[in-house]
Amino acid sequence: MLDVTQIRIRDAARLLGVSDDTVRRWVDQGSLHADKDESGRKVVDGAALAAFARANAPAAPDLIGAASSARNRLTGIVTDVVADTVMAQVEMQCGPHRIVSLMSSEAVRELGLEPGSVAVAVVKSTTVIVETPS
């Protein structure tokens, strides 16, 4: 038998990056289905929430206008650049996500990266670690 994940409204809101009231409004409008758990709290089925998130996710803005095989594109703002003569560490804030990239100082100069620059972090990797809460 499958174990169905039920997610409380406040947790669904946090996962979607919206307010509790927004999720409740989607439920009231019928855009997102919710049931009640054994304690009488509204909960959303995890698979239904995943489908809703995927269907309603805004596309990342295309700032570079280039075709790419990478699907993991995070648009954000550069928050810090630490560079020496050879290497640099670039930090970005992409929504709620902090992204850190190590690259050559030459690349930083060529791209004009500095705090306040808008950029796209593109992740293309054969290794992606996925964790779940304990």
N, C-alpha and C positions, 0 to 999 in steps of 0.2 A: 504494500500500500504506500502511496506517495505521501510525504509529509509536506503539506501545503503551508507556505510561509504566510502569516498574516502580519501586516505592517500597520501600526497605529498611525492615525492621521498626522500627528506631529512629526513622526519619523519619516513618513512619506514626504511631507513638506520639506524637511531637511535634505532628503535625498534628491528632490527635484529642484532645490534652491529657491523655493517660494515660501510664502507664509502659510500657517495653518488655515487661515481664513480662505486663502485661494484654493487649497485642496478641498475644503468644505464646500465652497461655491461650485467647484467642478462636480462634486458628488451631488449637490442639490440640483444642478443643471442636467444631471444624467450623463455627463462626459466621462465620469469615472465611477465605477460601481463600488459600493462599500457595504459590508455586512456588520454585524455586531458580534463581538467576542463573548466569551462566557461571563465577563464582568459587565457587559452592556456597552462597552466602548466601541466606537466605529473603527473598523479595520478594513484595509484594502488587501486583496489577494496579491502576493508578491509577483506572480506571473502577469496579472492584469496591470499592475503598476509598471512593470518592465515594458509591456507592450505600449502602454500610454506614454511613457517617457520617450520611447523610440519614435512613436508616431508624431509626437509634439515637440521634438527637439529641434531648435532652430539650427539651420546650417551655419557652420563657421564661415565668417566672412572671408572671401577670397581676396587677400591683400596682395598676392604676388602674381596672380593671373597666369599661373603655369599649371599644366597637367601634371598629376602626380599619382603614383600608386599607393601612397600613404593615406590611410583613412583616419588616422588619429591626429587631428589638427586642432590645436588649442590657440586661439587668438587671445593676446593679452598685452600687458604693458611691462616694459623692462623696469625693474625696481632697483637693481644694483649690478654694477660691473666691477669686478676686481681683476686687474690684468697686470702681468709682468711683461718682460720683453718677448716671451715665447707663448705663454698660455694665458687663458682668461676664464673666469667663472662668471656666467651671466645668469642672473635670477630674474624670473618673470612671475607676475601674478596673472593667472588666467582664470577669471571667475574666482571660485573659492580655492583653486589649486595653485600651489607654489611649485614652479618648475625651475630646475637648476640644470644648466648646460655647461659643459666644459668644452672649449674650442680654442683655436689659435687666436692670439692677439691680433694677428693679421686679419682674420675673418671678422673680428669685432670692428676693426677700423673700416674694412671694406663695406660692411653692412651699416655702419654709422650707429652702432648700438650704444645707447647711453640711457640713464634713468629718464623715463618719460617717453621713450620710443615705443611705438606700437609695433608688435611683431607677431609672427605665428610660430609656435613651437610644433614641429612635425616629428612624430614618434613613429619610427619604422624599425621594429626589432623582432628578432626571432625569439627573444626571451622577454616575456612579460610575466611578472609574478602576481598572482591573485591570492589575496588572503580573505578569510572570513572571520567574523567575531568568534571568540571562544565561548 
